[in-house]
Amino acid sequence: MSRIIPGHWKAAGRLAVLGVPLLLGCASLTDQSAETESTRTFVYQCADNYTFVARAADDHVWLFLPGQTVKLPQVPSGSGTRYSDGTISLHSKGDDALLKTPRTLHRDCANNRRLAIWEHAKLNGADFRGVGNEPGWHLEIRNGRSILFVTNYGQDRYLFDNPKLISDPTARETVYRAASPGHRLEVLLKGETCQDSMADESYETRVLVDLDGSLYQGCGKALH
């Protein structure tokens, strides 16, 4: 559904002119990992409607709390993983956590995996992220630095350095072009509503990716 062979830009252009929202189904757009070899990112939503982000490494965690950012060392725990600086503590087990601050105890905090994926990309330095299906793919743009394109459900990875950017504010379009040995990439970002029908979620940008003459289409959004 999301991969079209050449003749693609012309067909995609017709959709853009007609203003037809892109509907993406089959698999969820955000079925990607929020982990790397050394870090894990969580977006915890607690029973009292308190939400915070945790960025866990081997022996510490960064907590991005409303109004403050703190680093907690890992401390011994009989069950799960516990971090504490003596004032603030986080006790986590899998996707569940309990956060204690000087003023409040936040219970029944559950990781929102969908949100965590996007937050993970943001904390890794990505300025824009796009996603699509069949085959599952995702794209991360670091402005002025690089574009990472991962397709075939994570099996194929392409990194392009120093992409060239062409922006047309009137048409609400931005084009990135890049090349690496043996590969060519062109990415079109169009400021149109893009709907993920499976997740019932709207995105702010339509994404078209041309990798070596094959087109992948999906949705995305700015991370900053």
Secondary structure as the mmCIF struct_conf table of DSSP 4:
data_model
#
loop_
_struct_conf.conf_type_id
_struct_conf.id
_struct_conf.beg_label_comp_id
_struct_conf.beg_label_asym_id
_struct_conf.beg_label_seq_id
_struct_conf.end_label_comp_id
_struct_conf.end_label_asym_id
_struct_conf.end_label_seq_id
STRN STRN1 ARG A 3 ILE A 4
BEND BEND1 PRO A 6 GLY A 7
HELX_RH_AL_P HELX_RH_AL_P1 HIS A 8 LEU A 18
TURN_TY1_P TURN_TY1_P1 GLY A 19 GLY A 19
HELX_LH_PP_P HELX_LH_PP_P1 VAL A 20 PRO A 21
STRN STRN2 LEU A 22 LEU A 24
BEND BEND2 CYS A 26 ALA A 27
TURN_TY1_P TURN_TY1_P2 LEU A 29 THR A 30
BEND BEND3 GLN A 32 GLN A 32
BEND BEND4 ALA A 34 ALA A 34
STRN STRN3 GLU A 35 GLU A 35
BEND BEND5 GLU A 37 SER A 38
STRN STRN4 ARG A 40 GLN A 45
TURN_TY1_P TURN_TY1_P3 ALA A 47 ASP A 48
BEND BEND6 ASN A 49 ASN A 49
STRN STRN5 THR A 51 ALA A 56
BEND BEND7 ASP A 58 ASP A 59
STRN STRN6 HIS A 60 LEU A 65
TURN_TY1_P TURN_TY1_P4 PRO A 66 GLY A 67
STRN STRN7 GLN A 68 VAL A 75
BEND BEND8 GLY A 78 GLY A 80
STRN STRN8 THR A 81 SER A 84
BEND BEND9 GLY A 86 ILE A 88
STRN STRN9 SER A 89 LYS A 93
TURN_TY1_P TURN_TY1_P5 GLY A 94 ASP A 95
STRN STRN10 ASP A 96 LYS A 100
BEND BEND10 PRO A 102 ARG A 103
STRN STRN11 LEU A 105 ASN A 111
HELX_RH_AL_P HELX_RH_AL_P2 ARG A 113 LEU A 123
TURN_TY1_P TURN_TY1_P6 ASN A 124 GLY A 125
BEND BEND11 ASP A 127 ASP A 127
STRN STRN12 PHE A 128 GLY A 132
TURN_TY1_P TURN_TY1_P7 ASN A 133 GLY A 136
STRN STRN13 TRP A 137 ARG A 142
TURN_TY1_P TURN_TY1_P8 ASN A 143 ARG A 145
STRN STRN14 SER A 146 THR A 151
TURN_TY1_P TURN_TY1_P9 ASN A 152 GLN A 155
STRN STRN15 ASP A 156 ASP A 161
BEND BEND12 ASN A 162 ASN A 162
STRN STRN16 LYS A 164 ASP A 168
TURN_TY1_P TURN_TY1_P10 PRO A 169 ARG A 172
STRN STRN17 GLU A 173 SER A 180
TURN_TY1_P TURN_TY1_P11 PRO A 181 GLY A 182
STRN STRN18 HIS A 183 LYS A 190
BEND BEND13 GLU A 192 GLU A 192
STRN STRN19 CYS A 194 ASP A 196
TURN_TY1_P TURN_TY1_P12 SER A 197 ASP A 200
STRN STRN20 GLU A 201 TYR A 203
BEND BEND14 GLU A 204 GLU A 204
STRN STRN21 THR A 205 LEU A 211
TURN_TY1_P TURN_TY1_P13 ASP A 212 GLY A 213
STRN STRN22 SER A 214 ALA A 222
#
